[in-house]
Amino acid sequence: GSSPAADDVRDGAILALTALLQSRLEIFPTLQSQSTCPVKEAIGVVHQSMELRMKQAMLGLTYRCESDDSSNNYNSLNAGDGYETISPGLNVEGLSQLPRMKRSLCFKLLEGALDGVKADKLQLDELIQQQSSTTKEEIGCVFPNTLLKEMSKFASLTSSCLHGETDPRCLLQLLRLLNKMQQILPPLFFSTPAIDPRIQFPTVEVFDAVAPYYPVHFTPPKNDPHGITREMLQDALIAVLCERGAMYSDNSIEDENSNGSENENATTAELSARMFLERLDPPKFTNDYDPPSSPESEEEDKVDALRDLSILLLPSSSSSNTGAHITVA
């Protein structure tokens, strides 16, 4: 198994990589470059930077999760924490075996990559402004397929981190991370016209990772020192389900071999609306139906569902009152 010293080195490497991925890209071809088309070349470098940030974050997370016997060596350090439980089944092998604080470092690594991609986008906008109007239309919204693939993989891996997570601190961190991802990646991904139909943004995967937590059922332990409330988790969850920037769908043209699944090309808004409506009028003849314990609780449940539906459909008037929208810092 890995020793405490070796595990500390891994944590240090994750922190260093996070700082690197957050850093601003400073060195790339400029107008003083000897290149025949320096701005286009610089745009290519920024595209490569975006791709590498996401790729290195995913590799860092994968390598960190390969630590052997992490839970056996360190779970005792978190004894009495009050929250230290996690279900098996995470798609990132080994993540479920890491203690909460080490999982949290992994999630900060993913967030660091997103912060770096956001900074790259700002630089990209500055470079595009240097082009003529005709050239802007040609290169402004075209991302290479390799970058689009990394966006899709990154979104898929990030959402998979939510599977089985039960620690409320990690849940809150992950939900906020997913909301930040929604605000950064989909607008870039879907701004590219005529994307290869084989490259799809994992809309349904992201929704399926979040949906099991709706509605939030959480009561903080007595004398809880962490300050996580049901309202905080609910607001973070609704922010993901009702994110206006995520009103996207898989942009692939319907394949001839499509299996006809009704969710295959559904938007996030459609998927969320269906779930809210099912809470208002639940199907009573399925195994998933769990009737409320009393008429009063059933009424409260329907009022909550109606409120969530109004946040989705009337965001300008609802989100300001509920705090459901989390703005990227």
C-alpha positions in Angstrom: 0.0 0.0 0.0 1.0 3.6 -0.3 2.7 5.3 2.7 1.5 8.5 4.3 4.6 10.3 2.9 3.9 9.0 -0.7 0.3 10.0 -0.4 1.2 13.5 0.8 3.5 13.8 -2.3 0.5 12.9 -4.5 -1.6 15.5 -2.8 1.1 18.1 -3.3 1.3 17.1 -7.0 -2.4 17.6 -7.4 -2.2 21.1 -5.8 0.7 22.1 -8.0 -1.1 20.8 -11.1 -4.2 22.7 -10.1 -2.2 26.0 -9.8 -0.7 25.3 -13.2 -4.0 24.6 -14.9 -5.4 27.8 -13.5 -2.5 29.9 -14.7 -2.9 32.4 -17.6 -1.3 31.5 -20.9 1.3 34.2 -21.5 3.6 32.9 -24.3 2.1 32.5 -27.7 2.7 34.0 -31.2 1.9 37.7 -31.4 1.8 40.3 -34.1 5.6 40.5 -33.9 5.9 36.8 -34.8 7.7 35.8 -38.0 4.7 33.7 -38.9 2.8 34.7 -42.0 -0.4 34.7 -40.0 0.5 35.3 -36.4 -3.0 35.8 -35.0 -4.3 32.6 -36.5 -1.3 30.8 -35.1 -1.9 32.3 -31.7 -5.5 31.2 -31.9 -4.3 27.6 -32.6 -2.1 27.8 -29.5 -5.0 28.9 -27.3 -7.1 26.0 -28.7 -4.2 23.7 -27.8 -4.0 25.2 -24.3 -7.7 24.6 -23.7 -7.3 21.0 -24.8 -4.2 20.4 -22.6 -5.8 21.9 -19.5 -8.7 19.4 -19.6 -6.6 16.5 -20.7 -4.0 17.0 -17.9 -6.8 17.5 -15.3 -8.4 14.2 -16.3 -5.0 12.4 -16.3 -4.1 13.9 -12.9 -7.4 12.7 -11.4 -7.0 9.2 -12.9 -3.4 8.9 -11.6 -4.4 10.2 -8.1 -7.2 7.6 -7.9 -4.7 4.8 -8.6 -3.3 5.1 -5.1 -3.5 1.6 -3.4 -5.2 1.1 -0.1 -5.9 4.8 0.4 -9.0 4.2 2.5 -7.3 1.7 4.7 -4.4 4.1 5.4 -6.4 7.2 6.0 -10.0 6.6 6.9 -8.9 6.5 10.6 -7.8 10.1 10.2 -11.4 11.2 9.5 -13.0 9.2 12.2 -15.9 11.0 13.9 -16.2 13.4 11.0 -19.9 12.8 10.9 -20.1 12.7 7.1 -17.5 10.2 6.0 -19.7 7.8 3.9 -19.7 7.2 0.2 -21.4 4.6 -1.9 -19.3 2.5 -4.3 -19.8 2.7 -8.0 -18.0 5.9 -9.1 -16.8 5.7 -12.7 -13.4 7.0 -11.8 -11.8 3.9 -10.4 -10.4 4.5 -6.9 -12.1 7.8 -6.2 -14.7 6.3 -3.9 -11.8 4.9 -1.8 -10.2 8.3 -1.1 -11.1 10.2 2.1 -13.3 13.3 1.7 -10.5 15.9 1.8 -8.6 14.0 -0.9 -11.7 13.7 -3.1 -12.1 17.5 -2.6 -8.6 18.1 -3.9 -9.5 16.1 -7.0 -12.6 18.2 -7.6 -10.6 21.4 -7.2 -8.2 20.1 -9.9 -11.2 19.8 -12.3 -12.3 23.3 -11.4 -8.8 24.6 -11.9 -8.9 23.3 -15.5 -12.2 25.1 -16.0 -10.8 28.4 -14.7 -7.9 28.0 -17.1 -10.3 27.3 -20.1 -12.3 30.4 -19.1 -9.1 32.5 -19.1 -8.2 31.1 -22.5 -11.6 32.0 -23.9 -11.0 35.6 -22.9 -7.7 35.6 -24.7 -9.3 34.0 -27.7 -11.9 36.8 -27.8 -9.1 39.4 -27.7 -7.3 37.7 -30.6 -10.4 37.4 -32.7 -11.1 41.1 -32.3 -7.8 41.7 -34.1 -9.2 40.0 -37.2 -11.2 41.5 -40.1 -15.0 40.9 -40.0 -14.7 38.3 -42.7 -12.0 36.4 -40.9 -13.8 36.6 -37.6 -16.7 34.7 -39.2 -14.3 32.1 -40.5 -12.3 31.3 -37.4 -14.2 32.9 -34.5 -16.4 30.0 -33.6 -14.6 27.0 -35.0 -13.0 24.7 -32.5 -11.0 21.7 -33.7 -12.5 18.2 -33.3 -9.8 17.2 -30.9 -10.8 20.1 -28.5 -14.5 19.3 -28.8 -13.7 15.6 -27.9 -11.8 16.7 -24.8 -14.8 18.9 -23.8 -17.1 16.0 -24.1 -14.8 13.7 -22.2 -14.2 16.3 -19.4 -17.9 16.9 -19.0 -18.6 13.1 -18.8 -15.8 12.5 -16.3 -16.8 15.4 -14.1 -20.4 14.3 -14.0 -19.4 10.7 -13.2 -17.6 12.0 -10.0 -21.1 12.7 -8.6 -22.2 9.0 -8.8 -22.5 7.5 -5.4 -21.3 10.7 -3.5 -23.1 11.1 -0.2 -20.9 13.5 1.8 -22.8 16.8 1.7 -19.6 18.9 1.6 -18.5 17.1 -1.5 -22.0 17.1 -3.0 -22.1 20.9 -2.7 -18.7 21.3 -4.2 -19.5 19.0 -7.1 -22.8 20.6 -7.9 -21.2 24.0 -8.0 -18.4 22.5 -10.2 -21.0 21.1 -12.6 -22.8 24.5 -12.7 -19.5 26.2 -13.5 -18.8 23.6 -16.2 -22.3 24.3 -17.7 -21.5 28.0 -17.9 -18.1 27.5 -19.6 -18.1 24.4 -21.8 -21.5 24.1 -23.6 -21.4 27.7 -25.0 -18.0 26.9 -26.5 -19.0 23.5 -27.7 -22.2 24.5 -29.4 -20.8 27.7 -30.9 -19.0 25.5 -33.5 -21.2 25.0 -36.6 -21.4 21.6 -38.3 -19.8 19.6 -35.6 -18.9 16.0 -36.5 -22.1 14.0 -35.5 -19.9 11.4 -33.8 -18.8 14.0 -31.3 -21.6 14.7 -28.8 -21.8 16.7 -25.6 -23.0 14.3 -22.8 -26.2 16.2 -22.0 -28.0 13.1 -20.7 -25.0 11.9 -18.7 -24.8 15.2 -16.9 -28.5 15.2 -16.1 -28.5 11.5 -15.1 -25.7 12.2 -12.6 -27.7 15.0 -10.9 -31.2 13.7 -11.1 -30.9 11.0 -8.3 -30.3 13.8 -5.8 -33.6 15.5 -6.6 -35.4 16.5 -4.4 -32.8 17.0 -1.7 -33.4 15.0 1.5 -30.9 16.1 4.0 -31.0 16.9 7.7 -27.7 18.2 9.2 -26.4 16.2 12.2 -26.8 17.7 15.7 -24.1 20.3 16.5 -23.0 20.2 12.9 -19.7 22.2 12.6 -19.7 22.3 8.8 -22.7 24.6 8.2 -24.2 22.6 5.2 -27.9 23.1 5.0 -30.6 21.4 2.9 -31.3 24.8 1.3 -27.7 25.2 0.2 -27.7 21.8 -1.5 -31.2 22.4 -3.0 -30.1 25.7 -4.5 -26.9 24.2 -5.9 -28.9 21.3 -7.4 -31.5 23.6 -8.9 -28.8 25.8 -10.3 -27.6 22.8 -12.4 -31.0 21.6 -13.4 -32.1 25.2 -14.4 -28.9 26.7 -15.7 -29.8 28.9 -18.6 -26.5 28.4 -20.3 -27.2 24.7 -20.4 -30.3 24.8 -22.5 -28.5 22.7 -25.0 -29.0 19.4 -26.6 -26.8 16.9 -28.4 -26.1 18.7 -31.6 -25.7 15.6 -33.7 -28.1 15.0 -36.6 -30.4 12.2 -35.8 -28.7 9.0 -36.8 -30.4 6.6 -39.1 -29.5 3.9 -36.6 -30.9 5.8 -33.7 -32.7 3.5 -31.2 -35.4 6.1 -30.9 -34.9 6.8 -27.2 -37.0 9.9 -26.2 -34.1 11.2 -24.1 -31.5 10.8 -26.9 -31.7 14.4 -28.2 -33.5 16.0 -25.2 -32.3 19.3 -23.9 -31.5 19.8 -20.2 -34.6 22.0 -19.9 -36.8 19.2 -21.2 -35.3 16.6 -19.0 -35.6 18.8 -15.9 -39.2 19.8 -16.8 -40.2 16.2 -17.1 -38.8 15.4 -13.7 -40.5 18.4 -12.0 -43.8 17.5 -13.7 -43.5 13.8 -12.5 -43.1 15.2 -9.0 -46.3 17.2 -9.5 -48.2 14.2 -10.9 -46.2 11.1 -10.2 -46.9 7.8 -12.1 -48.5 5.7 -9.4 -48.0 2.3 -11.1 -44.2 2.2 -11.2 -41.6 0.8 -8.8 -40.2 4.3 -8.5 -43.3 5.8 -7.0 -42.8 6.6 -3.3 -46.0 8.3 -2.0 -45.6 11.0 0.6 -46.3 10.0 4.2 -49.3 12.3 4.7 -51.6 14.6 2.7 -49.8 17.6 4.2 -46.4 16.4 3.0 -47.8 15.6 -0.4 -49.1 19.1 -0.7 -45.8 20.6 0.4 -44.0 18.3 -2.1 -46.2 19.6 -5.0 -45.7 23.2 -3.9 -41.9 22.6 -4.0 -42.1 21.0 -7.4 -44.2 23.9 -8.8 -41.6 26.4 -7.4 -38.8 24.4 -9.1 -40.7 24.4 -12.4 -41.2 28.2 -12.1 -37.4 28.7 -11.6 -36.9 26.7 -14.8 -39.5 28.5 -16.9 -39.3 32.0 -15.3 -35.6 32.3 -14.3 -35.4 36.1 -14.3 -38.1 36.5 -11.6 -37.4 33.3 -9.7 -33.6 32.8 -9.5 -33.0 36.2 -7.9 -35.3 35.2 -5.0 -34.1 31.7 -4.5 -30.4 32.0 -5.2 -30.6 29.2 -7.6 -28.2 30.6 -10.1 -24.5 30.4 -9.2 -22.4 32.8 -11.2 -18.9 31.7 -12.3 -16.3 33.6 -10.3 
